[in-house]
Amino acid sequence: MGRVRGVTGAPAVATGSGARHPASPGGSEAILVERLRMGDEAAFIGLVERHHGVLRRIARLYATESVAEEVVQETWIAVLRGLERFEGRASLRTWIVRILINIARSHGAREHRQIPFSAFADPAADVEAAVDPDRFQGPEGRFPGGWVSFPQRWDEQPEERYLSSEGVEVARRAIDALPPAQREVVTLRDIEGWSSDEVAEALAISAGNQRVLLHRGRSKVRAALEAAMVDAAARKESRR
Amino acid sequence: MIESTGPAMHPNLERYYDSATDRAAVDRHLANCPECRAWLADIHERLGQLQCDAFVELVTSYLEHAVDPQVRAKIDDHLRLCEGCRNYRDQVQETIATIGRVGEQAEPPEIPEQVRAGLVAAFRLWQREAVMDRQPRAD
């Protein structure tokens, strides 16, 4: 089954309001790579500045602050050494991140913080429900499979305000607590704003696997937000 | 909210299961209106095409526009009829937006001067090696 590729070297599709910079389209990337090969130092510094943030954030999924910094520096060296081989089939950004992840994983192996490759194996093999099955009517219900009670609206107060304040911290902690593969996909898709193709490329997984991991990760974060808001409402109620 | 169309009190039965609907009032109408009873029966059948517990597993693919057209049509119809799943879909979108805000909060890491200098040095070294590799050997 062929993997669907972005037409212009996979520019990012923003999926979250915090979406970051899209990858450069194919043409200007080829020019950049050529300039790097010709020793254009400014081009290299520009590249480093553009990507250092995202590389640090991704490295931090695997390692402590200081090790992450090391991993990123090793990555840039490896990028320079690998530049000759870079054929432009992947976008430069996903190629760099792929190098980073391999380096981060080998560091993790040394520190026994490895994310096992099995974490990325077919996630559909494991069954994981997006929502607690108790939320749905059983076969004897009026509408089997239907909601027992409807989920709340979050675009009214106080939920809307919560999601812009304490909710962000709840989401951050929920993401940190995700299984590693889900954390990676949610981070790259919904924090970094990468497209589905770019994430599949960078993590060397299929678009389908990527989607399952995203689905599970997002479902857990949604559940965490819901629980936190119910909790906050209950605490407020009990103070009256 | 129930909307009536035409001179008779014909409710928008697609809203029948919405929390804001006065179902008792609609049921009084249904007692006297075989057309609407048939319409509601049709709605029950449509609701049976895709259950809510199935929708919550499809929501990610749906939002990515990665479902088959037939499945998409069933989901769209289900969402017309089901306030619970509309709310759930919207919750997922709010979740994505909230996750995005996590990224906005993160400090853009400064590249320490030492690191920058180290990378520049590495670049220059790499350049020299690359240039040397390209030189014809002076045998």
Boltz contact constraints between the chains, C-beta under 6 A:
constraints:
  - contact:
      token1: [A, 15]
      token2: [B, 96]
      max_distance: 6.0
  - contact:
      token1: [A, 16]
      token2: [B, 96]
      max_distance: 6.0
  - contact:
      token1: [A, 16]
      token2: [B, 99]
      max_distance: 6.0
  - contact:
      token1: [A, 16]
      token2: [B, 100]
      max_distance: 6.0
  - contact:
      token1: [A, 17]
      token2: [B, 97]
      max_distance: 6.0
  - contact:
      token1: [A, 17]
      token2: [B, 100]
      max_distance: 6.0
  - contact:
      token1: [A, 18]
      token2: [B, 100]
      max_distance: 6.0
  - contact:
      token1: [A, 18]
      token2: [B, 101]
      max_distance: 6.0
  - contact:
      token1: [A, 18]
      token2: [B, 103]
      max_distance: 6.0
  - contact:
      token1: [A, 18]
      token2: [B, 104]
      max_distance: 6.0
  - contact:
      token1: [A, 39]
      token2: [B, 127]
      max_distance: 6.0
  - contact:
      token1: [A, 41]
      token2: [B, 123]
      max_distance: 6.0
  - contact:
      token1: [A, 44]
      token2: [B, 123]
      max_distance: 6.0
  - contact:
      token1: [A, 48]
      token2: [B, 119]
      max_distance: 6.0
  - contact:
      token1: [A, 52]
      token2: [B, 111]
      max_distance: 6.0
  - contact:
      token1: [A, 53]
      token2: [B, 108]
      max_distance: 6.0
  - contact:
      token1: [A, 53]
      token2: [B, 109]
      max_distance: 6.0
  - contact:
      token1: [A, 56]
      token2: [B, 109]
      max_distance: 6.0
  - contact:
      token1: [A, 76]
      token2: [B, 119]
      max_distance: 6.0
  - contact:
      token1: [A, 77]
      token2: [B, 122]
      max_distance: 6.0
  - contact:
      token1: [A, 80]
      token2: [B, 126]
      max_distance: 6.0
  - contact:
      token1: [A, 130]
      token2: [B, 56]
      max_distance: 6.0
  - contact:
      token1: [A, 130]
      token2: [B, 57]
      max_distance: 6.0
  - contact:
      token1: [A, 131]
      token2: [B, 56]
      max_distance: 6.0
  - contact:
      token1: [A, 136]
      token2: [B, 53]
      max_distance: 6.0
  - contact:
      token1: [A, 145]
      token2: [B, 51]
      max_distance: 6.0
  - contact:
      token1: [A, 145]
      token2: [B, 52]
      max_distance: 6.0
  - contact:
      token1: [A, 145]
      token2: [B, 53]
      max_distance: 6.0
  - contact:
      token1: [A, 146]
      token2: [B, 52]
      max_distance: 6.0
  - contact:
      token1: [A, 147]
      token2: [B, 52]
      max_distance: 6.0
  - contact:
      token1: [A, 147]
      token2: [B, 84]
      max_distance: 6.0
  - contact:
      token1: [A, 150]
      token2: [B, 83]
      max_distance: 6.0
  - contact:
      token1: [A, 150]
      token2: [B, 84]
      max_distance: 6.0
  - contact:
      token1: [A, 150]
      token2: [B, 87]
      max_distance: 6.0
  - contact:
      token1: [A, 151]
      token2: [B, 87]
      max_distance: 6.0
  - contact:
      token1: [A, 151]
      token2: [B, 88]
      max_distance: 6.0
  - contact:
      token1: [A, 151]
      token2: [B, 91]
      max_distance: 6.0
  - contact:
      token1: [A, 153]
      token2: [B, 87]
      max_distance: 6.0
  - contact:
      token1: [A, 154]
      token2: [B, 91]
      max_distance: 6.0
  - contact:
      token1: [A, 154]
      token2: [B, 94]
      max_distance: 6.0
  - contact:
      token1: [A, 163]
      token2: [B, 94]
      max_distance: 6.0
  - contact:
      token1: [A, 163]
      token2: [B, 98]
      max_distance: 6.0
  - contact:
      token1: [A, 167]
      token2: [B, 98]
      max_distance: 6.0
  - contact:
      token1: [A, 168]
      token2: [B, 101]
      max_distance: 6.0
  - contact:
      token1: [A, 168]
      token2: [B, 102]
      max_distance: 6.0
  - contact:
      token1: [A, 171]
      token2: [B, 98]
      max_distance: 6.0
  - contact:
      token1: [A, 171]
      token2: [B, 99]
      max_distance: 6.0
  - contact:
      token1: [A, 171]
      token2: [B, 102]
      max_distance: 6.0
  - contact:
      token1: [A, 172]
      token2: [B, 102]
      max_distance: 6.0
  - contact:
      token1: [A, 190]
      token2: [B, 96]
      max_distance: 6.0
  - contact:
      token1: [A, 190]
      token2: [B, 99]
      max_distance: 6.0
  - contact:
      token1: [A, 191]
      token2: [B, 102]
      max_distance: 6.0
  - contact:
      token1: [A, 191]
      token2: [B, 103]
      max_distance: 6.0
  - contact:
      token1: [A, 214]
      token2: [B, 60]
      max_distance: 6.0
  - contact:
      token1: [A, 215]
      token2: [B, 60]
      max_distance: 6.0
  - contact:
      token1: [A, 218]
      token2: [B, 95]
      max_distance: 6.0
  - contact:
      token1: [A, 221]
      token2: [B, 95]
      max_distance: 6.0
  - contact:
      token1: [A, 222]
      token2: [B, 91]
      max_distance: 6.0
  - contact:
      token1: [A, 222]
      token2: [B, 92]
      max_distance: 6.0
  - contact:
      token1: [A, 222]
      token2: [B, 95]
      max_distance: 6.0
